[in-house]
Amino acid sequence: MIRTLQSGQRCEVWIASVNGESAVVYATDHMLLEAPNWTLAGTALVLNGDGKLWTLDVTGGSGGEPTEVPFTGIPDLNNDHVLDPDGTGIFLSANDGHIYRALLEGGPATRITGDDGAFHFLHGVSPDGAQLAYVAIEAGDFTQPGRLMTIASDGGAVARLDAGRLDVGSGHCDGPEYSPHGQWIYLNTESFTSVPGHAQLARIQTDGSGFERLLESDTVDWFPHLSPDGRYATYIRFPSGTEGHPADLPVAVVLVSTEDWTTPLHTWPLFGGQGTLNVNSWSPDSERFAFVAYPFTAPFPDSAKD
């Protein structure tokens, strides 16, 4: 399903820095953009919207209009996309439940995942580009917990990480992402509590050891993203009692040092949720990151209060 803006709602693309500064670099009331990545050159953001992929030039501070990336051979996209470490390719999750690879300049896309009865939601690429980490939802049944999986980036062997070698518990998990040196996979999981939806941040070493909770909080915490130098991380904080990572509610983007996840360095409250920070949005120099807000500029509709 392609998300759209509600009446009176707009989409704002923000860039923030590790020193706490932030600014809107693009705003529109015509298209709902989601989940920014930063290109390896540091000159543009990559976002999805209307089922397509777009690049947004940010070299001038205010980025002009998004430019569509012209893909072929791929269905409508969702907000799970991650750049290949080589900077020329991108891995994409589509609304048919499969993961694809294509060149960032456009052209034909190649499907990576097979027909194994699951929906596949991409989140991480290993630093050497050889492995992808994703969440599998069996038979597209979203009442069932997501399972942490990996697959060779060329479509080779698949491994289920919540059984055997890498055990991250039986609770729903999401957002698996490799650390910059490939030693850890960072994620959010409900395995630490029996409270429905109470996701918390965690990590596990890729050899299956050291599974640990990074932060114990009363809020619902999703999508930990490490800066390329490993010094900082961002995540999105949902209100206590939230189940899943829904759209259109008060949330916050949180910046921490990876030496101390318990003490925010800066926090950006905003109206958003789904689409705000689903994928790693750090700049290559580890100084900035991007996120998306969806404020209402007209009277708040009843449909957005639920």
Salt bridges, closest charged atoms under 4 A:
GLU12 OE2 - ARG10 NH2 2.43
ASP29 OD1 - HIS30 NE2 3.29
GLU34 OE2 - ARG3 NH1 2.52
ASP80 OD1 - HIS123 NE2 3.56
ASP84 OD2 - ARG101 NH2 2.92
ASP86 OD2 - ARG101 NH2 3.48
ASP115 OD1 - HIS98 NE2 3.09
ASP115 OD1 - ARG111 NH2 3.21
ASP116 OD1 - HIS120 NE2 2.99
ASP162 OD2 - ARG147 NE 3.02
ASP162 OD1 - ARG160 NE 2.50
ASP174 OD1 - HIS123 NE2 3.04
ASP174 OD2 - HIS172 NE2 3.88
GLU177 OE1 - HIS225 ND1 2.72
GLU212 OE2 - ARG203 NE 2.51
ASP302 OD1 - LYS305 NZ 3.36
